[in-house]
Amino acid sequence: MDEARQTTRATEAPEPGSTGAGARVPATDEEIVERVRGGETPLFEVLVRRYNQRLYRVARSILRDEPEAEDVMQHAYVSAYAHLDQFAGRAKFSTWLTRIAVHEALARTRRRARWKGLDSRSEGTHPVAPPRDERPDPEQQAHSAELRRLLESAIDDLPETYRSAFVLREAEGLDIGEVAECLEISEDAVRTRVHRARALLRRGLYERTGATTAAAFSFHLARCDRVVAGVFARLGLDPKAP
């Protein structure tokens, strides 16, 4: 079950001005932001659950590390909450939020590179990365198949500049303009990166297996709940969204 279906109830809020008994429609991001600004702080959980999968996928595509991707997500939500008064609506809230996550993930990759360089100079040798644990955890065993694992591995092997554009376009289904806004690059650059990513994948398993890109790096309910709890703990709030 994907994230959208799992959290349908959580991403609904009372229709502003509705008088019909029990009338409920999905509130827009901007409506929720205004209500959070107005004091309905628990509603921030709606936004967290609504964008958990997107933020996880883009952070994971940049960092290639699941725990750190989750930490980036929490950082992005806390930062967004702290600066909601700066959200002016010039871009969509989802784009603004995604940019925060992208900037934090890229900053961490730069810090990694600096530390790696320092380690190499101080030791006179290239640090050896620990072997990756290929054993699936219970969540992966329950929700993933061999083809999806192969696809995720192939995406991980893409150059960093291609991965984030490809994941936002192909896994999250954003249009070219939205990807360009999120990554703050031109639409032509998005097209080029996605095209090259497809070509690299095509050389390997992408066409041979017929794996579905939308299944890659799924953000399941257990992780969603964990991130919500972490964000609200950092904010000192109680998650009680409708």
Order of alpha helices (4+ residues) and beta strands (2+ residues): alpha-beta-beta-alpha-alpha-alpha-alpha-alpha-alpha-alpha-alpha-alpha-alpha-alpha
